[in-house]
Amino acid sequence: MLDRLREMVRLAAGLDARRRLSAEAQDRALACLARFGQRLSTIPPDQIRAVATNTLRKAKNPRAFLRQAETVLGHPIEIIGGYEEARLIYRGVTQGLASDVQRRLVIDIGGGSTEFVIGRGQTADALESLSLGCVAMSNRFFANGKITRPRLKKAHTTAALEMRPVREAFRRIGWDEVVGSSGTVRAIGRALEDAGWNTGTITPAGMKKLRVAMEELGHCNKLGALGVSAERAPVFPGGVAILDACFRNLAIDEMRVSDSGLREGVLHDLVGRMQNDDPREAAVEGMVERYRVDRGQAGRVERTALEGFDQVDEAWDLGPSMRRLLGWAARLHEVGLSVAHEHHNQHGAYLVEHSSMTGFSTEEQQVVATLILGHRRKLIAPVVFGDLPDRLVTPVKRACVVLRIAALLHRSRWPTGEPSPTWEAQSDRLRLTLRRGWLAEHPLTEADLGEERRQLKRVKITLEYR
């Protein structure tokens, strides 16, 4: 570890009942990201990954805020799903722990959500993410800072009700060790240790003493007596209520406190991607297997699409990330056939966008789904690309053109005689050159290319072929 920078923004506190982010919360976040952007300015972009979690998952139309956030940070920001957040937390927590424990339960209490994961070694087996965070809980029950026994009890009951889906399923699986992560758990662990109620772990007895002490103090601005920072104090009672509910409902006897969590999980996952240990690859292969995709056909389309991509990449400025997404889209472009042949591009897009795909951000799944949706039939830009962020519309549109042509060239599904055309691209023009006589040997494909030329005019791209 060379450096570490951390700020509490409490973005979840700015989310109102209509799921809109307040201007104040946005301003706090943007100011923080601007400072982080300065620190990141000398680091190569491919070594940086920024993720957003529960608050932006819940926010209504977060795109306007994300545009500003990405501008001040200087890097794209990915919204990750709850299961993906849980997986990354588990990876971060367990990276430095011994692997001799049979099963490990990891609990992470964030500002807007709480993640529960049971796994073995480095592999997460059961994951759950609940909309149960210390910021939202504190705002609901301790908004004016007062801490009383009835308020703690109501907060505990609310947390316990939210945990019902986890309680029975996780207790049936069982575990040998419990580890807690996040700022909330670390703050509770420090408070117990400073008071001499626990050393290195959190126990039910220690939690009870902490509750009693908080009741006696009676207000958040007095929690400094327990070693709680002024920054943490306003959201501390809500975090205590959630962790207390975890202990009681899951019958936890002891919890180790981890210094690692989501941040470290994202870093280890990024290193894995750079070293060809990418969980997204396994997720795609899982879908190929589950929906019995024709591997031969998918492979032919993928090879042709990537050959074309490599030839147009520089002219169209697509980049390595788009190449990976195009390859996965080509491998999954017929996944919708498991539902029905008619409109199988639409079925496939739905399956990809709404499945739990390990390692993928929400945006990455949306891009792959968009490529699958647009790989055949009419190419109507607002319908196919209308839900994408503005910065992705042009590169995804161009990658989609490459996938469409690759799929078209292999429509016969013949396993030999791949066309291997030469691709030449300009900003709004694409030229295909096939070997002499190939089009005469494949008159149906030539007819398809004629129709494709008409479709590409819809997205202002001129197709030439010879």
N, C-alpha and C positions, 0 to 999 in steps of 0.2 A: 504494500500500500504506500503510494507516494503522497497522496493528498486526498482530502475529503472535505466536501462542502455541503452544508445542509441548512435548510431554512424551513420553518413551519409556516405554511401559507393558509392552512385550513380552508381549502377551496370548497369543501363540502358545506361549510357554514354559509356560503353564498348561494346555495341552491334553494329556491323557494318552492311553495306547494305546487306550482305549475311547471316545475323543473327548469326554471330559467336561472341563469347565473347573474348575480347582482353585479353592478358596475364596480362596486368596491372590491369584491372578491377577484374580479377580472384584473383590476388595476394592481392588486397585491401580487397576483400570479405573474403578470407581465413584467413587473419590476424585478421580481425574483429571477425570472427566466433571462432577462436582459443581463443581470449580473452573472448568471451561469454561462451565458453565451460568451461573455468576455473571457472567462476562464477556459472555455473550450476552443477558443479561436485558433490555438496553435496545434490542436490535435487533428490528425487526419480524419476526414469525415467517415471513412469506412470503419473507424474504430469507435464510433459513437452510436449509441442507440437511446432514444428518448421514448418513454412509454407513459401513457395516461391510464388511469384506472377508474374506480367506481363512479366518481362524480361526473366524469365526462361520458361514462357509459349511460348514466341516467339523464344527463342534461338534454333538454330539447334543442335540437339543431345546434350542436356544439361547433359546427364548421366555421362560423364567423369568428369565434374566439380562437379556434385552432389556427386560422390563417394568421392572426396577429401573433399568437404564441410562437409559431414556427418562424416568423419573420424576426422577432427579437432574439430568439434562441439561435437562429441560423442553421437549424436542422429540422427535418421532418419529425413529427410526433405521432406515434402509433397508439391508438386506443386498443387495449387488449381486453379480452373477455374475462369473466370471473374465473373460469376453470384454468385459463392460461396464466392468470395472475397467481392462482394457487400453486400451479406446477412450478412456476419460476421461484416463488417463495420457498417451496420445498427444496428445490435445487440449491438455492443460496444457503439455506439453513444447514442442510446435510453435507455440504461440500467439505467442511472441516471436521465433521464428526466421525467417530469410529463406525465401521460398517458391521460390527459383530452383533448389533441389536437386531432381533428378528423383525419386529414391526415398530415403527415410530409414528406417533401422532404429532403433527406440527400445527400450531394455532397462531394466527397472525391477526391482530386487531388493528385495523387501519382507521382512517378518519371517516370513511364512508361505507366500509364493508369489513367483514371478518371472514378469513379463509381457514378451512379445515382440510388437512391432508393426512392420509395414512399411507405409508409406503415402506418398502424394504430397500436398504442401501440407498442408491441414488434414484431409484425408480418409484414414482408416485402411483399408487394403485387406486385409491379412492379420493376424490376431490369434491369440495363443495365451497361455494362462495355465497354468503348471505349479506343482504343489505342491512348491515348492523355495524355501525361504526361509532367510535368514541365521540366524534364531533357532533353527529346527528343526535346521539343519545344525550349528550351533555346539553345541547341546545333545547332538547325537548323537556328534560326534567330538572336541569340545573341552570337555566338561562340567566337568572338573576344572581347566580353564585351561591345561593343558600344550599346547604347540605343538611338534610334531616333523614331520620330513619324511614319515615313513610316515603320520601322521595327515592331513597336508595332501594326500598322494597319494590316500588312501582317500576323503577328502571330494571331491576333484576327480573321481575315477572315478564316485562315486555321482551327482554332478551331471551328468557327461557322459552317463551311462545315461539319466537322466531327460530329457535334452535330445534324445535320438534322434529323436522325432517332429518336432521343430522343425528340426533340423539340415538334413536333406535338403530339406524343403519350402521353407524360407526361403532356403537357398543357391541353389536353382533360380530363385527370384524375383530375388534380387540386390538391391543397394542402392548408393547413392553416398556415403552418410554414415551414421555411427553415433553415436547420442547416448545417454548413460546418465543415469538419474535415480534418485532415492531417496537416503536418508541414507547407505546403504552406499557407493554410487558416489561421492557427494560426499566421504565420509570417506577413501576410497582416493585420490581425486584430490588432496585436501589433503596426505595423507601423502607422496605422490610429489613434490608441489610443494615441500613443506617440506624434503625431502631433496635437492632439486635433480635428481631423476631424470626429471621431466617438467614442462612448463610449460603449464597450461591444458588438456591432454589426457592420456589414459591410453594407453599403448602396451604391446605384449608385453614389450619390454625392461624397462620400468618395473615391470611386474607381476612379472617374474622377480627383480629386485632386491628388491622388497618381500617376496616369499616367502623369499628367503635371509635377509633381515634379521629376519623373524619367527621363523625357525628358530633364529637365533643368540640372539635374546632369550629364546625358549623358554617364555614364559608370558604370558597375557593381561594380568596386572597390571603388565607391563613395557612394554606397547605405548604408554604415554605418551611414550616416547622417540621414537616415530614421529609424535607429534602427535595420537594417537587419544585421545579423551576417555574418562574413567573410565566414563561412562555407555555409550559405544559399545563399549568394549574386549571385554566378554564375548561379543558376537556378531560381532565383526570378523573372526575367522578363517574362520567359515562363509561370510561374505559374500565374502571374498577367494577362497575355493575356488570359489564359484559364478561369480564374474566371470572368474576364470582359465579355467574350463571354457568360458564363453561365447567368450572370445578364441580359444582353441585349436580348439574345434569349429566355430565359424562363420568361422574364418580372418580375424579382425578385425585390421586394421593400426593403427587409431587410433580412439579414442572421445572425443567431446566430452562435457563434464560439464555437465548442466543443473541450474539452481537450482529449476526447476519440476517438477511431477509431478501426482500424483492430486489433491491439494488444489486446485491451480490449475485443473485440468480440471473438477472439480466446480463451481467458481465460474463458469467460463466457460459451462458447460452450463446452470447456473441462470440466468445472464444471458440466454442464448439462449431459454430457456423463457419468461422475462418479456417478451421482445421478439418472440414468435411465431416463433421459429426452433427448434422443438422436434423433436429427432430421433425422438421416439416417434411423431409423426404420420407420418413417412416409414416407420417400421417397420410401422405398422398398414396403410398403403396398400400396402406390399410384400406383406403377407399377403392382402389383398383381391385383389391381382393374381395372386399365386401360386396361390391356391386358387379363382380364378374365382367370387368371390362375386357374387351378383346385386346390382349397385350400386343399381338402382332400388328394390328391396325394402328393402335395408339403409338407404338414405337416408330412406325413408318412416318406418321404425321409429325411426331416430335422431331425426328431427325431432319425432315425437310424444313420444318418451321425454324429450327435452330440454325440450319445452314443459311436459310434466308435472312434470319435475324443478324447473323454475323456479317453478312454482306451489306445490310442497310443500316447497321447500328451507328456508324459514324455520321452518316448523312442525316439520319433521323434523331440522333442524340438520345438513345434509349437507355443504355447503361446496363451493368451486370445484374442489378436487382430485377429489372424488367425481364431480362433473359431467363432468370430462374422461374419467375412467375409464368412466363410464356411456356416454358418447358412443362411445368406442372399442369397448366391449362390444356396443353396438347395431350398429355397423358390421360387427362380426365374428360376430354371433350365429348366422349360418348357415354359418360356415366349415367346420363338421363335415360338411356335405352333400357335400363333396369326397371323404369316406370312405364314407358310407352315409346314407340317409335315416333308417333305424331308429336311435334313440338319437343323433341327430346333435348334440344338445346335449352329450352326454358326449364324443363325438369332438372337437368343437370346443374344449371345455374342455381336453382333453389337449393338443391342438395348441398352444393359446395358452400353457399353463403350461410346456410343455417346449421351445418354440422359442427360438432366440436372437433376442430383440427389442431392437434398439438403443435405448438410453436408458431402458429399463424396469428398475426394481429387481425383485428376486425377489418382494417383497410386492405390487407393482403388478400384475405378471403374474398372481399368485395371485388378486387381486381381480377382474381382468377375466375370468379363467377361471371363477371362482365365479359371476359374473353370467351368463355364458354357460351354465354347467351348470344354473343354477336358472331359466332364462328360460321353460321349458316343462315340462309334465307334473307329476308329483307334487312337492310342495315339502315335503320332510322335513328339518327344520332341522339335525339332527346330520349328515346325509349331505351336505347342500349347504354348510353354514356351519361345520362342525365343525373344519376345519383352520385357520380364521382366528384371528389374535390376538384376544383378548377385546375390545379397544377398537374393533375393526372390525366385530364381528358385527352390531350394531344398524344402523349406517349402511349396510352392504352389503346387509343383509336388506331395508331400505327401498328402496334403489336397485334391488334385484332385483325388487321388487314393481312399480316403475315400468316396468322393462323388460318384465316379463311382460305387463302390460296393453297396452303399446305394441305388442308383437308380436301379441297376441291381436286387437287392433283392426284389424290389417292382415293377418289370416290369409288373406283372400280374394285378396291380392296385386293388387288392382285399383288401377291407377295414378291414378285420379281420385276425388274425393269423400272426402277425408280427414276423419275424424270430428271432430278438434279439440275434444275435450271440455274442460270446466272441471274442475280438480282441486282438492279441498279436503282437507287432512289435519289430523288431531290425532295425539296420541301413538300410539294403537293403532287408528286409524280412518281410512279413506279413502273419500271420496265423489266419484263421477264424475257430471257432468251433461252429457248430450249434447243436441243440438238436438232440438226436438220432432219426433217421428215417425221419428227415425233408427233406433231399435231395432226398430220395426215393419217398417221396410224391410230390416232385417238380422236375421232371426230366428235364424240360426245363430250369429251373434255374441252375441245375447242369451242363447242356450243356453250358449255358452262362458263368458260372464260369470257365469252361475249356478254352473257348475262351478268357476270361479276363486274365487268367494266361499267355496266349501267348502275349496279348497286353502289360501287365506290364513288360514283359521281354524287351520290347523296351526301357523302362526307367530304366532298371537295378534293378527292384524290383521283388523278387520271391514271388509268392502267393501260399500259402498252404491252403487247406480247408478240413474239415472232419465233 
